[in-house]
Amino acid sequence: MSVTQLRAFHFVAAAGSYSQAARGMAVSQSTLSGQVRQLEAASGMALFERKARGVTLTPDGEALYKVTSRLFAALAEARTLLKSRTNEGGRLRIAADGVVHSLPILRALKQQRPRLVFSLIVQNSDSVIEQLLEYRADIGITAQLPTDPRLHVRPLSSMKIGIFLPERHPWTTRKELCLADLSGCPFVLRERGSRTREVFEQNLALQDISLGPILEVSTREGVREAVAAGFGAGVVADLEFGFDTRLCFLPLRDAPLAIDEYLVCLDERRRLPIVTEFFACAAATFTPPASPARSGPEAA
């Protein structure tokens, strides 16, 4: 078994086909196929199931892919650590449950690293953690406090929840609402798993308040459009409301539970220069809630 064979296996597994992996690695398809066959022969394991179009991993192949993902991520980190801290570029993958926090931090980081290349994936909070643990993201921004000891966590900010309504709703003449006002009212909410919905329902439960009919929509944009169309009120964190002339935001004066956002990365990666710079930009951009930082086995 060699690193070359493992690399061939890893790229084929990631691409799902020999031809696509060969193009990405700039080698011939026969070369990759031969290296994978050598690896299978040396291990005595079948790693791929050949299909008419592409390949799929066998159970042994899936187990090995998890290992090679960590291996080549570690090699990439080693190369990064050996580069100068004054590098003006670099690559960064961010997974976040929204853009309101990530974009200001990235803007600040781009000022320090003008040639920075980054990708931003916006998903729900649970998916953000999955992206990190599966080595598909370098940094996560999530409202779900992780408990996995492999993760390093820092508080980022705290957001209060409020209600948004169509601009012609009778309540838009008011400056704020209380939870009791919402009893029996129709609402448009994200699906279960939304942290905003979870905190909203926790606040309602504190006062034993029940909503009226609920329309579930899978995306934030869909919720916004449904509220604008008059299907009910929506709930949103104050910093995430943004600007929409069709809608009006009203704070909830008696909702004590807020949405705390956290910066998260794998504990093993938190000392990478680009990660530490991202965390420093975050600290300079947002005021974190009064809660302690938490890390994995190795303390900060």
ZIPE-V209755 format. One record per helix or strand of 2 or more residues. SS is the DSSP state (H for helix, E for strand). FROM is the first residue (numbers start at 1). LEN is the number of residues. If there is no record, write none. Layout:
SS	FROM	LEN
SS	FROM	LEN
This chain:
H	3	13
H	18	8
H	29	15
E	48	3
E	55	3
H	59	24
E	91	6
H	102	11
E	117	6
H	125	9
E	139	4
E	151	9
E	161	6
H	170	4
E	176	2
H	179	4
E	187	4
H	195	12
E	214	4
H	220	9
E	233	5
H	238	3
E	247	6
E	259	8
H	267	3
H	273	13
